[in-house]
């Protein structure tokens, strides 16, 4: 496993060691000992989620203002453009974002720590996306920042409007959102 810091050092790209031949492949998607050794994080994961979305679907920018979730995310079918936004008011990278292409082919994962908003855009015909989270889903604390917020100025690939849920259509502007301290 290889761990690389992004432009926001707390957001990590995790690349597993893949063993493959003409029969297929094998890799450990998570190993607690290696995780601690390579990241220095003593992370407790409590929930796994699996979503499937069609091309052009954009989910996010989501976060929970209480019961903040760290997320180790990966794609097992298809490809997405995955975005993490720093919502920690006291952080030097507050309001900044980083993005990575995650796919079944590259098998890369992204660690999105607590205190960040998260979203992704599906680039392939469909994509299956796995989230391993550090806290349980708490819908009463869930918040959403609109995907095309002019203050964040996230550069999403492709042209046109993405497919959004009603929750994502009603997302807040970054300037009016609730933040972490």
ZANUBA-745402 format. One record per residue: residue in three letters; x, y, z of N, C-alpha, C in turn. Coordinates in steps of 0.02 Angstrom, whole numbers, padded with zeros to 5 digits, always signed. Atoms other than C-alpha are relative to their C-alpha. Example, Ala and Ser with C-alpha at 12.3 -4.5 7.8 and 13.67 -1.06 7.14 Angstrom:
<tinus>
ALA+00045-00059+00000+00615-00225+00390+00045+00060+00000
SER-00042-00059-00003+00684-00053+00357-00039+00055+00037
</tinus>
This chain:
<tinus>
UNK+00043-00059+00000+00000+00000+00000+00045+00062+00000
UNK-00036-00063+00004+00061+00174-00044-00048+00056+00020
UNK+00041-00057-00023-00006+00332+00041+00035+00064-00021
UNK-00027-00063+00024+00018+00504-00038-00044+00057+00024
UNK+00038-00059-00021-00032+00673+00033-00019+00040-00062
UNK+00023-00045+00053-00132+00789-00079+00021+00071+00017
UNK-00014-00071-00013-00121+00979-00088-00028+00021+00068
UNK+00024-00009-00069-00224+00974+00073+00027-00062+00037
UNK-00037+00057-00025-00107+00862+00175-00039-00053+00038
UNK+00041+00049-00037-00243+00779+00280-00040-00046-00046
UNK+00035+00042+00050-00329+00713+00123+00053-00043-00034
UNK-00051+00047+00023-00236+00557+00068-00024-00042-00059
UNK+00012+00048+00053-00227+00454-00090+00031-00066+00023
UNK-00022+00066-00023-00214+00270-00045-00001-00047-00060
UNK-00006+00046+00056-00150+00150-00178+00019-00069+00026
UNK-00015+00067-00025-00160-00034-00134+00052-00035-00045
UNK-00044+00043+00038-00031-00161-00188-00044-00053-00033
UNK+00043+00045+00038-00118-00262-00324+00041-00058-00027
UNK-00031+00060+00027-00068-00440-00365-00045-00026-00055
UNK+00043+00021+00055-00130-00490-00536+00037-00041-00051
UNK-00026+00039+00056-00104-00610-00679-00058-00012-00048
UNK+00052+00013+00050-00205-00681-00824-00066-00024+00030
UNK+00061+00024-00032-00331-00752-00699-00041+00055+00032
UNK+00034-00054-00034-00374-00586-00620+00047+00037+00047
UNK-00042-00037-00047-00312-00489-00468-00024-00012+00071
UNK+00016+00000-00071-00310-00481-00278+00035+00060+00032
UNK-00033-00051-00042-00277-00338-00158-00039+00008+00065
UNK+00032-00018-00063-00311-00290+00022-00026+00071-00008
UNK+00027-00068+00004-00428-00142+00018+00008+00037+00066
UNK-00012-00031-00065-00399-00111+00203+00034-00050+00046
UNK-00036+00039-00050-00279-00175+00335+00016+00049+00057
UNK-00006-00047-00055-00287-00090+00505+00073+00013+00019
UNK-00070-00009-00019-00103-00119+00547+00037+00043-00051
UNK-00033-00039+00052-00041-00052+00379-00026+00072+00000
UNK+00030-00067-00001-00163+00094+00389+00033+00043+00054
UNK-00031-00038-00055-00095+00148+00559+00073+00015-00014
UNK-00071-00008+00015+00085+00122+00505+00013+00053-00053
UNK-00013-00045+00057+00073+00219+00342-00032+00069+00007
UNK+00034-00064-00006-00048+00358+00393+00012+00034+00068
UNK-00005-00027-00067-00013+00378+00578-00067+00010+00033
UNK+00067-00010-00025-00201+00376+00604-00026-00063+00035
UNK+00032+00056-00036-00289+00267+00733-00075+00007-00013
UNK+00068-00010+00024-00452+00262+00638-00044-00058+00017
UNK+00050+00052-00014-00606+00167+00693-00057+00009-00050
UNK+00055-00002+00048-00725+00129+00551-00060-00037+00028
UNK+00060+00029-00030-00905+00093+00600-00055-00017-00050
UNK+00054+00010+00048-01007+00089+00440+00029-00003-00070
UNK-00017+00004+00071-00986+00035+00259-00063+00014-00041
UNK+00056-00017+00045-01097+00107+00121+00020-00016-00071
UNK-00011+00018+00070-01115+00057-00061-00054+00034-00041
UNK+00049-00033+00043-01198+00164-00194+00015-00016-00073
UNK-00007+00008+00072-01227+00142-00380-00035+00060-00032
UNK+00027-00060+00032-01255+00293-00492+00014-00003-00075
UNK-00006-00004+00072-01276+00329-00677+00046+00056-00021
UNK-00044-00052+00027-01163+00435-00786-00033+00068+00006
UNK+00025-00068-00007-01182+00620-00751-00031+00015+00067
UNK+00027-00012-00067-01248+00596-00574+00055+00032+00043
UNK-00046-00033-00047-01165+00714-00449-00032-00005+00068
UNK+00023+00006-00070-01182+00677-00264+00046+00045+00042
UNK-00039-00043-00044-01128+00813-00144-00011+00073-00016
UNK-00053+00009-00048-01054+00915-00072-00033-00012+00069
UNK+00035+00021-00061-01113+00821+00085+00048-00001+00059
UNK-00036+00007-00064-01058+00825+00267-00050-00001+00056
UNK+00041-00001-00060-01127+00803+00442+00031+00049+00049
UNK-00027-00053-00043-01107+00957+00552+00014-00026+00070
UNK-00015+00038-00061-01116+00844+00706+00009-00072-00021
UNK-00016+00069+00018-01054+00664+00705+00036+00000-00068
UNK-00039-00006+00061-00931+00714+00570+00030-00068-00019
UNK-00024+00065+00024-00880+00566+00463+00065+00008-00039
UNK-00057+00012+00044-00707+00526+00401-00020-00055-00048
UNK+00021+00048+00051-00725+00427+00240+00060-00025-00039
UNK-00048+00032+00045-00611+00304+00152-00043-00025-00058
UNK+00045+00013+00056-00690+00297-00021+00037-00032-00058
UNK-00029+00032+00059-00660+00192-00177-00055-00020-00048
UNK+00045+00021+00053-00741+00139-00339+00015-00072-00018
UNK-00010+00071+00018-00769-00046-00378-00027-00015-00070
UNK+00022+00007+00069-00853-00021-00547-00008+00070-00029
UNK+00006-00066+00031-00835+00128-00664+00053+00049+00022
UNK-00047-00054-00017-00751+00296-00634-00038+00061+00024
UNK+00028-00063-00025-00788+00454-00535+00055+00052+00008
UNK-00043-00056-00019-00712+00624-00504-00021+00016+00071
UNK+00016-00004-00071-00703+00634-00315+00030+00063+00031
UNK-00020-00065-00025-00693+00799-00220-00007+00003+00076
UNK+00002-00012-00072-00651+00843-00039+00010+00075+00011
UNK-00002-00072-00014-00681+01020+00029+00013+00011+00074
UNK-00016-00014-00070-00602+01083+00190-00050+00050+00028
UNK+00051-00042-00032-00741+01152+00301+00018+00018+00072
UNK-00025-00016-00068-00634+01178+00457+00021+00073+00002
UNK-00011-00072-00001-00643+01364+00493+00071+00019+00025
UNK-00066-00016-00028-00478+01360+00591+00058-00027-00042
UNK-00052+00031+00042-00383+01270+00452+00030+00050-00049
UNK-00030-00043+00051-00258+01358+00339-00025-00015-00071
UNK+00027+00017+00066-00341+01267+00193-00077+00004-00001
UNK+00073-00009-00002-00520+01316+00242-00026+00026-00067
UNK+00031-00021+00063-00628+01330+00086+00037-00024-00062
UNK-00037+00028+00057-00499+01243-00024-00026-00071-00013
UNK+00023+00067+00019-00535+01081-00117+00055-00036-00038
UNK-00043+00043+00041-00441+00936-00193-00045-00052-00033
UNK+00040+00050+00036-00501+00807-00318+00046-00053-00029
UNK-00036+00056+00029-00446+00638-00383-00048-00041-00043
UNK+00038+00048+00039-00505+00519-00517+00007-00068+00034
UNK+00000+00067-00030-00554+00355-00434-00037-00046-00048
UNK+00032+00047+00047-00594+00203-00539+00013-00072+00021
UNK-00011+00071-00010-00610+00015-00536+00068-00019-00029
UNK-00063+00015+00033-00460+00015-00651+00061+00021+00042
UNK-00059-00022-00038-00340+00119-00544+00000-00023+00072
UNK+00008+00029-00068-00406+00047-00379+00022+00047+00056
UNK-00019-00049-00051-00353+00206-00288-00058+00016+00046
UNK+00049-00021-00049-00443+00262-00132+00017+00071+00022
UNK-00012-00066-00027-00462+00433-00054-00023+00001+00072
UNK+00018-00011-00070-00459+00470+00132-00023+00072+00007
UNK+00031-00065-00011-00576+00616+00168-00012+00006+00075
UNK+00005-00002-00073-00552+00662+00352-00064+00035+00025
UNK+00054-00037-00033-00681+00726+00475+00013+00074-00012
UNK-00007-00071+00010-00715+00910+00447+00001+00021-00073
UNK-00001-00014+00072-00725+00897+00258-00069-00016-00030
UNK+00056+00018+00042-00868+00902+00134+00025-00046-00055
UNK-00020+00051+00049-00869+00766+00002-00054-00005-00055
UNK+00046+00011+00056-00945+00741-00170+00036-00034-00057
UNK-00030+00031+00059-00918+00649-00332-00047+00003-00059
UNK+00035+00000+00064-00969+00652-00514+00016-00064-00037
UNK-00010+00063+00036-00995+00490-00610+00018+00014-00073
UNK-00025-00011+00067-00894+00489-00772-00014-00058-00047
UNK+00012+00060+00040-00927+00311-00833-00076-00011-00007
UNK+00071+00015+00011-01093+00235-00890-00036-00010+00067
UNK+00022+00006-00069-01121+00183-00708+00062-00004+00043
UNK-00055+00008-00047-01012+00181-00553-00028-00027+00066
UNK+00016+00025-00067-01018+00083-00392+00054+00027+00047
UNK-00043-00039-00044-00944+00181-00248-00007-00026+00071
UNK+00000+00025-00068-00895+00117-00075+00026+00053+00048
UNK-00021-00048-00052-00882+00226+00081+00009-00041+00064
UNK-00013+00027-00067-00803+00164+00243+00004+00061+00045
UNK+00006-00061-00039-00850+00291+00378+00018-00010+00073
UNK-00021+00000-00070-00790+00336+00553-00056+00016+00048
UNK+00058-00011-00044-00961+00383+00620-00062-00021-00039
UNK+00062+00024+00031-01139+00329+00586-00036+00057-00036
UNK+00041-00048+00036-01256+00417+00466-00049+00032+00048
UNK+00045-00038-00043-01354+00552+00559-00036+00051-00043
UNK+00033-00045+00048-01480+00628+00438-00019+00068+00028
UNK+00019-00064-00030-01531+00764+00561+00058+00050+00000
UNK-00059-00044+00001-01352+00833+00552+00030+00006-00069
UNK-00028-00002+00068-01325+00810+00366-00011+00070-00030
UNK+00002-00064+00034-01286+00967+00268+00025-00009-00072
UNK-00021+00004+00070-01255+01001+00084+00017+00070-00025
UNK-00019-00061+00034-01162+01137-00009-00010-00013-00075
UNK+00015+00008+00071-01216+01164-00189+00064-00014-00040
UNK-00057+00025+00039-01100+01080-00315+00037+00054-00039
UNK-00029-00051+00043-01070+01237-00419+00007+00067+00036
UNK-00007-00060-00040-01043+01361-00278+00055+00045-00028
UNK-00050-00044+00029-00953+01514-00348+00058+00016+00046
UNK-00054-00013-00047-00851+01538-00189+00051-00056+00002
UNK-00045+00057+00002-00778+01363-00197+00033-00008-00068
UNK-00025+00004+00069-00759+01366-00387+00032-00068-00016
UNK-00024+00068+00016-00739+01177-00402-00003-00010-00075
UNK-00003+00013+00072-00686+01130-00578-00019-00073-00011
UNK+00025+00067+00014-00792+00980-00624+00014-00017-00073
UNK-00011+00018+00071-00749+00884-00784-00066-00004-00039
UNK+00058+00008+00043-00868+00878-00931-00038+00065-00009
UNK+00042-00057+00016-01000+00995-00998-00071-00013+00023
UNK+00071+00007-00015-01179+01027-00951-00013-00007+00075
UNK+00024+00006-00068-01280+01009-00794-00001-00073+00022
UNK+00003+00068-00025-01260+00853-00688-00070-00018+00023
UNK+00063+00023-00030-01405+00748-00625+00007+00005+00076
UNK-00004-00013-00072-01442+00800-00446-00062-00026+00035
UNK+00057+00016-00042-01553+00739-00306-00032+00066+00021
UNK+00034-00060-00024-01680+00861-00234+00041+00032+00056
UNK-00042-00025-00054-01567+00878-00080+00058+00040-00028
UNK-00058-00035+00028-01419+00928-00190-00020+00063-00037
UNK+00025-00061+00033-01523+01053-00290-00010+00055+00052
UNK+00014-00049-00053-01570+01138-00125+00062+00015+00044
UNK-00060-00011-00041-01389+01142-00060+00012+00073+00015
UNK-00017-00068-00020-01326+01296+00030+00059+00027-00040
UNK-00061-00031+00025-01200+01418-00036+00053-00007+00053
UNK-00055+00006-00047-01029+01400+00044+00000+00057+00050
UNK-00002-00058-00044-01039+01577+00115-00055-00003+00054
UNK+00056+00005-00049-01201+01530+00207+00000-00067+00036
UNK-00001+00068-00029-01153+01353+00259+00024+00000+00072
UNK-00027+00011-00067-01118+01288+00433+00069-00033-00008
UNK-00068+00026+00004-00934+01250+00462+00019-00033+00065
UNK-00032+00028-00060-00827+01155+00584+00046+00054+00029
UNK-00045-00050-00031-00721+01254+00707+00071-00010-00019
</tinus>
